[in-house]
Amino acid sequence: RKWLRGTGLEIGALHRPLKVSESVTVLYVDCVSREDSIEKFPKLPATDIVPVSIIDDGFELSSIEDESFDFVVANHVLEHSPNPIRVLANWVRVLRRDGILFVTIPVAERCFDKGRLLTTINHLKDDYQLCLDNAEEEMLERNKEHLREWINISERAIHEERDPDYRHPTSGEIEKRVENENMATCEMHYHTFSRESYLELLTYCATAITTSVTVEEVIQNSSEIISILRRNSAKPAV
């Protein structure tokens, strides 16, 4: 109610859209249709899965024009991207002046990512530059290393909580999976954050990548970090 006005986008809401005031209009963005999501997630109540207004890659928003929406919401999406700096820039791009970017991410130490190394800002800068340089092979190897860590720590924690008889795969089984994984469709947490490291990422983006945005708030609760960024109302100097 404090931050969101007008018409905006929510990316990857699935069955848990952000609650907004009745005066706000939200268009839901996903890479697949609502029907496909219902089929993909049969354990979720179909009635809870949101209607998808725009089918697009939520990291790219390539079908969305510049400065066309009042806000963008992305809850627990950014950590799934191999290139968060580029994603943040893409989300800011579609905001009108004075528009709001509302992003939440999990606190690594308070979810199944506990025990993983926090992603450094230098690592994220390198990811961004490698993508700019089209260094696909080097980026692939970096992402495979994230997948190994995901399998050994995060995925293991998820399975052990659900199944006391879970058997963790051997190193050989893990390597076989890593080599055969389609990284373009791999759903995992590539990166992990604390409030401090996430604020460092936002500050870098707001000062070095897309200077048209200001970091308004970064708040941590028991399990997640909530960030509010605002696109500056003034036109950039020519």
NUDO-866844 format. One record per atom (N, C-alpha, C, O): residue in one letter; y, z, x. Coordinates in steps of 0.1 Angstrom, whole numbers, padded with zeros to 4 digits, always signed. Layout:
REM NUDO-866844
AYZX/...
***
This chain:
REM NUDO-866844
R-0012+0000+0008/R+0000+0000+0000/R+0013+0000+0009/R+0023-0006+0005/K+0012+0006+0020/K+0023+0007+0029/K+0026-0006+0036/K+0038-0010+0037/W+0016-0014+0039/W+0018-0025+0048/W+0016-0039+0042/W+0022-0048+0046/L+0007-0040+0032/L+0003-0053+0027/L+0011-0057+0014/L+0011-0049+0004/R+0017-0068+0015/R+0024-0074+0003/R+0021-0089+0002/R+0017-0095+0012/G+0023-0094-0010/G+0022-0109-0012/G+0008-0114-0012/G-0001-0108-0018/T+0006-0125-0005/T-0007-0132-0005/T-0013-0133+0009/T-0005-0137+0018/G-0025-0129+0011/G-0031-0129+0024/G-0045-0132+0025/G-0052-0135+0014/L-0051-0131+0037/L-0065-0134+0039/L-0072-0122+0043/L-0067-0113+0050/E-0085-0121+0039/E-0094-0111+0045/E-0106-0118+0051/E-0112-0126+0043/I-0109-0116+0063/I-0120-0123+0070/I-0132-0115+0070/I-0132-0103+0074/G-0143-0121+0066/G-0157-0114+0067/G-0158-0102+0059/G-0165-0092+0064/A-0152-0101+0047/A-0153-0089+0039/A-0167-0086+0034/A-0171-0074+0033/L-0174-0096+0031/L-0188-0096+0026/L-0189-0087+0013/L-0184-0091+0003/H-0194-0075+0014/H-0195-0066+0003/H-0186-0054+0003/H-0186-0045-0005/R-0177-0053+0014/R-0168-0042+0015/R-0154-0046+0018/R-0149-0044+0028/P-0148-0052+0008/P-0134-0057+0010/P-0124-0045+0011/P-0127-0034+0005/L-0113-0047+0018/L-0103-0036+0018/L-0097-0034+0005/L-0094-0044-0002/K-0095-0022+0001/K-0089-0018-0012/K-0074-0021-0010/K-0067-0015-0001/V-0068-0028-0019/V-0054-0032-0019/V-0048-0029-0032/V-0055-0027-0042/S-0035-0029-0033/S-0028-0026-0046/S-0030-0039-0055/S-0032-0050-0050/E-0028-0036-0068/E-0030-0047-0078/E-0020-0058-0076/E-0023-0069-0081/S-0009-0056-0070/S+0001-0066-0069/S-0002-0076-0057/S+0005-0086-0055/V-0012-0073-0049/V-0015-0081-0037/V-0026-0091-0041/V-0035-0088-0048/T-0025-0103-0036/T-0035-0113-0038/T-0042-0116-0024/T-0036-0118-0014/V-0055-0115-0025/V-0064-0117-0013/V-0073-0129-0015/V-0080-0130-0025/L-0072-0138-0005/L-0082-0149-0004/L-0092-0145+0007/L-0089-0142+0018/Y-0105-0146+0003/Y-0115-0142+0012/Y-0121-0154+0020/Y-0124-0164+0015/V-0121-0151+0034/V-0126-0162+0043/V-0139-0158+0049/V-0141-0147+0053/D-0149-0168+0049/D-0161-0165+0055/D-0167-0179+0060/D-0162-0189+0056/C-0176-0178+0069/C-0182-0191+0075/C-0192-0197+0066/C-0197-0208+0068/V-0196-0189+0055/V-0206-0194+0045/V-0201-0191+0031/V-0192-0183+0030/S-0207-0197+0021/S-0203-0194+0008/S-0209-0181+0003/S-0217-0175+0010/R-0204-0176-0008/R-0209-0164-0014/R-0224-0165-0017/R-0231-0156-0015/E-0228-0176-0022/E-0242-0179-0026/E-0251-0178-0013/E-0261-0172-0014/D-0246-0183-0002/D-0254-0182+0010/D-0254-0168+0015/D-0265-0164+0020/S-0244-0160+0013/S-0244-0146+0018/S-0254-0138+0009/S-0261-0130+0014/I-0254-0141-0004/I-0263-0134-0013/I-0278-0137-0008/I-0286-0128-0008/E-0280-0149-0004/E-0294-0153+0000/E-0297-0147+0014/E-0308-0142+0017/K-0287-0146+0022/K-0289-0141+0036/K-0290-0126+0036/K-0298-0120+0045/F-0284-0119+0027/F-0285-0104+0026/F-0290-0099+0013/F-0283-0094+0005/P-0303-0101+0011/P-0309-0098-0002/P-0309-0083-0005/P-0311-0079-0017/K-0307-0074+0005/K-0307-0060+0002/K-0294-0055-0003/K-0293-0044-0008/L-0283-0064-0002/L-0270-0060-0007/L-0269-0063-0021/L-0274-0074-0026/P-0262-0055-0029/P-0260-0058-0043/P-0252-0071-0045/P-0241-0072-0039/A-0257-0081-0051/A-0250-0094-0052/A-0236-0092-0058/A-0227-0100-0055/T-0235-0083-0068/T-0222-0081-0075/T-0211-0076-0066/T-0200-0078-0069/D-0215-0070-0054/D-0205-0065-0045/D-0200-0075-0035/D-0190-0073-0029/I-0207-0086-0034/I-0203-0096-0024/I-0191-0104-0029/I-0192-0109-0040/V-0181-0105-0021/V-0168-0110-0026/V-0169-0125-0028/V-0177-0132-0021/P-0161-0131-0037/P-0160-0146-0038/P-0153-0151-0026/P-0143-0146-0022/V-0158-0162-0020/V-0152-0168-0008/V-0143-0179-0013/V-0147-0189-0019/S-0130-0178-0009/S-0121-0188-0013/S-0120-0199-0002/S-0117-0211-0006/I-0122-0195+0010/I-0120-0205+0021/I-0132-0203+0031/I-0135-0193+0036/I-0140-0214+0032/I-0151-0215+0042/I-0146-0220+0055/I-0142-0232+0056/D-0146-0212+0065/D-0140-0215+0078/D-0145-0205+0088/D-0150-0194+0085/D-0144-0209+0101/D-0147-0200+0112/D-0136-0190+0112/D-0124-0193+0115/G-0139-0177+0109/G-0129-0167+0108/G-0122-0164+0122/G-0111-0158+0122/F-0128-0168+0133/F-0122-0166+0146/F-0112-0177+0149/F-0102-0174+0156/E-0113-0188+0143/E-0104-0199+0146/E-0094-0202+0135/E-0082-0205+0137/L-0098-0201+0122/L-0090-0204+0110/L-0083-0218+0112/L-0072-0220+0109/S-0091-0227+0116/S-0086-0241+0119/S-0081-0248+0107/S-0074-0258+0108/S-0086-0244+0095/S-0082-0251+0083/S-0069-0245+0077/S-0063-0250+0067/I-0064-0234+0083/I-0052-0227+0078/I-0040-0231+0086/I-0040-0231+0098/E-0029-0235+0079/E-0017-0239+0085/E-0009-0227+0091/E-0011-0215+0088/D-0001-0230+0101/D+0007-0220+0108/D+0017-0213+0097/D+0022-0220+0088/E+0019-0200+0099/E+0028-0193+0091/E+0027-0195+0076/E+0037-0198+0069/S+0015-0193+0071/S+0012-0197+0057/S+0008-0185+0049/S+0007-0186+0037/F+0006-0173+0055/F+0002-0161+0047/F+0010-0149+0051/F+0015-0148+0062/D+0010-0139+0042/D+0018-0127+0044/D+0010-0116+0052/D+0016-0108+0058/F-0003-0117+0052/F-0011-0108+0059/F-0025-0114+0062/F-0029-0123+0055/V-0031-0108+0072/V-0045-0111+0076/V-0052-0098+0078/V-0047-0089+0085/V-0063-0096+0071/V-0071-0084+0073/V-0085-0088+0079/V-0091-0098+0075/A-0089-0080+0089/A-0102-0083+0096/A-0108-0069+0100/A-0104-0063+0110/N-0117-0064+0092/N-0123-0051+0094/N-0137-0053+0101/N-0146-0059+0095/H-0138-0047+0113/H-0151-0048+0120/H-0155-0063+0122/H-0167-0066+0120/V-0146-0071+0127/V-0148-0085+0130/V-0146-0088+0144/V-0154-0095+0151/L-0135-0083+0150/L-0131-0086+0163/L-0141-0084+0174/L-0142-0092+0183/E-0148-0073+0173/E-0158-0069+0183/E-0170-0079+0183/E-0178-0079+0193/H-0171-0087+0173/H-0182-0098+0172/H-0178-0111+0180/H-0186-0120+0181/S-0165-0111+0184/S-0161-0123+0191/S-0162-0123+0206/S-0159-0112+0212/P-0167-0133+0213/P-0168-0134+0227/P-0154-0135+0234/P-0153-0134+0246/N-0144-0138+0226/N-0130-0141+0231/N-0120-0135+0222/N-0112-0142+0215/P-0118-0121+0223/P-0109-0115+0213/P-0094-0119+0215/P-0087-0119+0205/I-0090-0122+0227/I-0076-0125+0229/I-0073-0138+0221/I-0062-0138+0215/R-0081-0148+0222/R-0079-0160+0215/R-0079-0158+0200/R-0071-0163+0192/V-0088-0149+0195/V-0089-0146+0181/V-0077-0140+0176/V-0072-0143+0165/L-0072-0130+0183/L-0059-0123+0179/L-0048-0133+0178/L-0040-0132+0169/A-0047-0142+0187/A-0036-0152+0187/A-0038-0161+0175/A-0028-0165+0169/N-0050-0165+0172/N-0053-0173+0160/N-0049-0166+0147/N-0043-0173+0138/W-0051-0153+0146/W-0048-0146+0134/W-0033-0145+0133/W-0027-0146+0122/V-0026-0142+0144/V-0011-0141+0143/V-0005-0154+0139/V+0005-0155+0132/R-0011-0165+0144/R-0006-0179+0142/R-0004-0181+0127/R+0006-0188+0123/V-0013-0177+0118/V-0012-0180+0104/V-0003-0171+0096/V-0001-0173+0084/L+0003-0161+0103/L+0012-0151+0096/L+0026-0157+0094/L+0031-0163+0103/R+0032-0155+0082/R+0046-0158+0081/R+0054-0147+0089/R+0048-0137+0093/R+0066-0150+0091/R+0075-0140+0098/R+0075-0127+0090/R+0077-0128+0077/D+0074-0116+0096/D+0073-0103+0091/D+0059-0100+0085/D+0057-0090+0078/G+0050-0110+0087/G+0036-0108+0081/G+0029-0097+0089/G+0032-0094+0101/I+0018-0092+0083/I+0010-0081+0089/I-0004-0085+0092/I-0011-0092+0085/L-0008-0081+0104/L-0022-0083+0109/L-0028-0069+0108/L-0024-0060+0116/F-0038-0067+0100/F-0045-0054+0098/F-0059-0055+0103/F-0067-0062+0097/V-0062-0049+0114/V-0075-0050+0121/V-0081-0037+0123/V-0074-0028+0128/T-0094-0035+0120/T-0101-0023+0124/T-0113-0027+0133/T-0119-0037+0131/I-0116-0018+0142/I-0128-0020+0150/I-0135-0006+0152/I-0129+0004+0150/P-0148-0006+0155/P-0155+0007+0156/P-0152+0013+0170/P-0149+0007+0180/V-0152+0027+0170/V-0151+0034+0182/V-0165+0034+0189/V-0174+0038+0183/A-0166+0028+0201/A-0179+0026+0207/A-0187+0039+0208/A-0199+0039+0205/E-0181+0050+0212/E-0188+0062+0214/E-0192+0069+0201/E-0199+0079+0201/R-0188+0064+0190/R-0191+0070+0177/R-0199+0061+0168/R-0199+0063+0156/C-0206+0051+0174/C-0215+0043+0166/C-0227+0039+0175/C-0229+0046+0185/F-0235+0029+0171/F-0247+0026+0179/F-0244+0020+0192/F-0253+0017+0200/D-0231+0017+0195/D-0227+0012+0209/D-0226+0024+0219/D-0223+0021+0230/K-0228+0036+0215/K-0226+0047+0224/K-0235+0045+0236/K-0247+0042+0235/G-0229+0047+0248/G-0237+0045+0260/G-0234+0032+0267/G-0237+0030+0279/R-0227+0022+0260/R-0223+0010+0266/R-0210+0012+0274/R-0202+0020+0270/L-0208+0004+0284/L-0196+0004+0291/L-0185-0002+0283/L-0187-0012+0276/L-0173+0004+0283/L-0162-0001+0276/L-0157-0014+0283/L-0157-0015+0295/T-0153-0024+0275/T-0149-0036+0280/T-0135-0034+0286/T-0126-0029+0279/T-0133-0039+0298/T-0120-0038+0304/T-0110-0049+0300/T-0115-0060+0296/I-0097-0047+0302/I-0088-0057+0299/I-0089-0069+0308/I-0087-0080+0304/N-0093-0066+0321/N-0095-0077+0330/N-0107-0086+0326/N-0107-0098+0328/H-0117-0080+0320/H-0129-0088+0315/H-0124-0097+0304/H-0128-0108+0303/L-0116-0091+0295/L-0111-0099+0283/L-0102-0110+0288/L-0102-0121+0282/K-0094-0108+0298/K-0085-0118+0303/K-0094-0129+0309/K-0091-0141+0308/D-0104-0126+0316/D-0113-0136+0323/D-0120-0144+0312/D-0121-0156+0313/D-0124-0138+0301/D-0131-0145+0290/D-0121-0155+0284/D-0125-0167+0282/Y-0109-0151+0282/Y-0098-0160+0277/Y-0096-0172+0286/Y-0095-0183+0282/Q-0095-0169+0299/Q-0092-0180+0309/Q-0104-0189+0310/Q-0102-0201+0311/L-0116-0184+0310/L-0128-0192+0311/L-0129-0202+0299/L-0133-0214+0301/C-0125-0197+0287/C-0125-0206+0276/C-0114-0217+0277/C-0117-0228+0273/L-0103-0213+0282/L-0092-0223+0284/L-0097-0234+0294/L-0093-0245+0293/D-0104-0229+0304/D-0109-0238+0314/D-0122-0246+0310/D-0127-0254+0318/N-0127-0243+0298/N-0139-0250+0293/N-0151-0247+0303/N-0159-0255+0305/A-0151-0235+0309/A-0162-0231+0318/A-0173-0225+0309/A-0176-0213+0309/E-0180-0234+0303/E-0190-0230+0293/E-0202-0223+0299/E-0207-0213+0293/E-0207-0228+0310/E-0219-0222+0317/E-0216-0208+0321/E-0224-0199+0319/E-0204-0205+0327/E-0201-0192+0332/E-0199-0183+0320/E-0203-0171+0320/M-0193-0188+0309/M-0191-0179+0298/M-0204-0176+0291/M-0206-0165+0286/L-0213-0186+0291/L-0226-0183+0285/L-0234-0172+0293/L-0240-0164+0287/E-0233-0172+0306/E-0240-0162+0314/E-0234-0148+0311/E-0241-0138+0310/R-0220-0148+0310/R-0214-0135+0307/R-0219-0130+0293/R-0221-0118+0291/N-0220-0139+0283/N-0224-0135+0270/N-0238-0131+0270/N-0242-0122+0262/K-0247-0137+0278/K-0261-0133+0279/K-0262-0119+0284/K-0270-0111+0279/E-0253-0115+0293/E-0253-0101+0298/E-0249-0091+0287/E-0254-0080+0286/H-0239-0095+0278/H-0236-0087+0267/H-0248-0086+0258/H-0250-0075+0252/L-0256-0096+0256/L-0267-0096+0247/L-0278-0086+0253/L-0284-0079+0245/R-0280-0087+0266/R-0290-0077+0272/R-0286-0063+0269/R-0294-0055+0265/E-0273-0060+0271/E-0268-0046+0268/E-0269-0043+0254/E-0273-0032+0250/W-0266-0052+0245/W-0267-0050+0230/W-0282-0047+0227/W-0284-0037+0219/I-0291-0054+0232/I-0305-0052+0229/I-0310-0038+0234/I-0317-0031+0227/N-0306-0035+0246/N-0311-0023+0252/N-0305-0010+0247/N-0311+0000+0248/I-0292-0011+0242/I-0285+0001+0238/I-0283+0001+0223/I-0288+0009+0215/S-0275-0009+0218/S-0270-0009+0204/S-0281-0011+0194/S-0284-0004+0185/E-0288-0022+0197/E-0299-0026+0188/E-0310-0016+0188/E-0316-0013+0177/R-0313-0010+0199/R-0323+0000+0201/R-0319+0012+0192/R-0327+0018+0185/A-0306+0016+0193/A-0302+0028+0185/A-0303+0025+0170/A-0307+0034+0162/I-0300+0013+0166/I-0301+0009+0152/I-0315+0010+0147/I-0318+0017+0137/H-0325+0005+0155/H-0339+0005+0151/H-0345+0018+0151/H-0353+0022+0142/E-0341+0026+0161/E-0347+0040+0162/E-0343+0049+0151/E-0350+0058+0147/E-0330+0047+0146/E-0326+0055+0135/E-0333+0051+0122/E-0336+0060+0114/R-0337+0038+0121/R-0343+0034+0108/R-0358+0035+0109/R-0365+0037+0098/D-0364+0035+0121/D-0379+0034+0122/D-0384+0043+0133/D-0382+0040+0145/P-0390+0055+0130/P-0395+0064+0141/P-0406+0057+0149/P-0408+0062+0160/D-0412+0047+0144/D-0423+0040+0152/D-0418+0028+0159/D-0426+0020+0164/Y-0405+0026+0160/Y-0400+0014+0167/Y-0404+0014+0181/Y-0404+0023+0189/R-0409+0002+0185/R-0413-0001+0199/R-0402-0010+0206/R-0401-0022+0201/H-0396-0005+0216/H-0386-0013+0222/H-0392-0024+0230/H-0403-0022+0237/P-0387-0036+0230/P-0393-0048+0237/P-0393-0045+0252/P-0384-0038+0258/T-0403-0051+0259/T-0403-0050+0274/T-0392-0059+0280/T-0386-0067+0273/S-0390-0057+0293/S-0379-0065+0300/S-0383-0080+0299/S-0373-0088+0297/G-0395-0083+0300/G-0399-0097+0298/G-0396-0103+0285/G-0392-0114+0283/E-0399-0095+0274/E-0396-0099+0261/E-0381-0101+0258/E-0377-0110+0252/I-0374-0092+0264/I-0359-0093+0263/I-0354-0105+0270/I-0346-0112+0264/E-0359-0108+0282/E-0354-0120+0289/E-0358-0133+0281/E-0350-0142+0281/K-0369-0133+0275/K-0373-0145+0268/K-0364-0147+0256/K-0360-0158+0252/R-0361-0136+0249/R-0352-0137+0238/R-0338-0141+0242/R-0332-0149+0235/V-0333-0135+0253/V-0320-0139+0258/V-0319-0154+0261/V-0309-0160+0258/E-0329-0159+0267/E-0329-0173+0271/E-0330-0182+0259/E-0325-0194+0259/N-0336-0178+0248/N-0338-0186+0236/N-0328-0184+0226/N-0327-0191+0216/E-0319-0174+0227/E-0309-0170+0217/E-0299-0181+0216/E-0294-0187+0226/N-0295-0185+0203/N-0284-0194+0201/N-0272-0185+0200/N-0269-0179+0190/M-0264-0185+0211/M-0253-0176+0212/M-0242-0180+0202/M-0233-0172+0199/A-0242-0192+0197/A-0231-0197+0188/A-0233-0190+0175/A-0223-0188+0167/T-0245-0185+0171/T-0247-0178+0159/T-0252-0164+0160/T-0256-0157+0151/C-0251-0159+0173/C-0256-0145+0176/C-0246-0135+0170/C-0235-0135+0173/E-0252-0126+0162/E-0243-0116+0155/E-0245-0103+0162/E-0255-0095+0160/M-0236-0099+0171/M-0237-0087+0179/M-0223-0082+0182/M-0213-0090+0180/H-0222-0071+0188/H-0209-0066+0193/H-0208-0070+0208/H-0215-0065+0216/Y-0200-0081+0210/Y-0199-0085+0224/Y-0191-0075+0232/Y-0195-0072+0244/H-0181-0069+0226/H-0172-0060+0233/H-0172-0046+0227/H-0174-0044+0215/T-0168-0036+0235/T-0168-0022+0230/T-0154-0016+0235/T-0149-0020+0245/F-0149-0007+0226/F-0136-0002+0228/F-0134+0013+0226/F-0142+0019+0218/S-0125+0019+0232/S-0119+0032+0229/S-0105+0029+0223/S-0101+0017+0224/R-0098+0039+0218/R-0085+0036+0213/R-0076+0032+0225/R-0068+0023+0223/E-0078+0038+0236/E-0069+0034+0248/E-0072+0020+0252/E-0062+0013+0255/S-0084+0016+0253/S-0087+0003+0258/S-0083-0008+0248/S-0079-0019+0252/Y-0084-0005+0235/Y-0080-0014+0225/Y-0065-0016+0225/Y-0060-0027+0223/L-0058-0004+0226/L-0043-0005+0227/L-0039-0014+0239/L-0029-0021+0238/E-0046-0013+0250/E-0043-0021+0261/E-0045-0036+0258/E-0036-0044+0262/L-0055-0039+0251/L-0057-0053+0246/L-0046-0058+0237/L-0040-0069+0240/L-0042-0050+0228/L-0031-0054+0218/L-0018-0055+0226/L-0011-0064+0223/T-0015-0046+0235/T-0003-0046+0242/T-0002-0059+0251/T+0008-0065+0251/Y-0013-0062+0257/Y-0014-0075+0265/Y-0011-0087+0256/Y-0003-0096+0260/C-0018-0087+0245/C-0016-0099+0236/C-0002-0100+0231/C+0004-0111+0230/A+0005-0089+0228/A+0018-0089+0223/A+0029-0091+0233/A+0041-0094+0230/T+0025-0091+0246/T+0035-0093+0257/T+0032-0105+0265/T+0042-0111+0271/A+0020-0109+0266/A+0016-0120+0274/A+0011-0133+0267/A+0011-0144+0273/I+0006-0131+0255/I-0001-0142+0249/I+0007-0147+0237/I+0010-0159+0236/T+0011-0138+0228/T+0018-0142+0216/T+0029-0132+0214/T+0028-0123+0206/T+0041-0135+0220/T+0052-0125+0220/T+0059-0125+0207/T+0069-0118+0205/S+0054-0132+0197/S+0060-0132+0184/S+0055-0120+0175/S+0058-0119+0163/V+0047-0111+0181/V+0041-0100+0174/V+0044-0087+0180/V+0046-0086+0192/T+0045-0076+0171/T+0048-0063+0176/T+0037-0054+0171/T+0032-0055+0160/V+0032-0045+0180/V+0022-0035+0176/V+0029-0023+0169/V+0037-0016+0175/E+0026-0021+0156/E+0033-0011+0148/E+0026+0002+0149/E+0032+0013+0151/E+0012+0002+0147/E+0005+0014+0147/E-0009+0012+0152/E-0015+0001+0150/V-0015+0022+0159/V-0029+0022+0163/V-0034+0036+0161/V-0030+0045+0168/I-0043+0037+0151/I-0047+0050+0146/I-0062+0051+0147/I-0069+0042+0143/Q-0067+0062+0152/Q-0082+0064+0153/Q-0086+0075+0143/Q-0080+0086+0142/N-0096+0072+0135/N-0102+0083+0126/N-0115+0086+0132/N-0118+0084+0144/S-0124+0092+0124/S-0137+0097+0130/S-0146+0086+0136/S-0154+0088+0145/S-0145+0074+0131/S-0154+0063+0135/S-0148+0050+0138/S-0155+0041+0144/E-0135+0048+0135/E-0129+0035+0138/E-0115+0036+0142/E-0109+0046+0141/I-0110+0025+0147/I-0096+0024+0151/I-0089+0014+0142/I-0094+0002+0140/I-0078+0018+0136/I-0070+0009+0127/I-0058+0005+0134/I-0050+0013+0139/S-0055-0008+0134/S-0043-0013+0140/S-0035-0021+0131/S-0040-0029+0123/I-0022-0020+0132/I-0012-0028+0124/I-0003-0035+0134/I+0004-0029+0142/L-0003-0048+0132/L+0006-0056+0140/L+0015-0064+0131/L+0011-0068+0120/R+0027-0066+0135/R+0037-0073+0126/R+0042-0086+0134/R+0046-0085+0145/R+0042-0097+0127/R+0049-0109+0133/R+0064-0107+0132/R+0069-0104+0121/N+0070-0109+0143/N+0085-0107+0143/N+0092-0116+0133/N+0088-0128+0131/S+0103-0111+0127/S+0110-0118+0116/S+0119-0129+0122/S+0122-0139+0116/A+0124-0126+0134/A+0133-0136+0140/A+0126-0148+0146/A+0115-0146+0151/K+0132-0159+0146/K+0127-0171+0152/K+0127-0169+0167/K+0137-0164+0173/P+0117-0174+0174/P+0117-0173+0189/P+0128-0182+0195/P+0132-0192+0189/A+0134-0177+0206/A+0144-0185+0212/A+0139-0198+0218/A+0128-0199+0223/V+0147-0208+0217/V+0143-0222+0221/V+0148-0223+0236/V+0146-0234+0242/
***
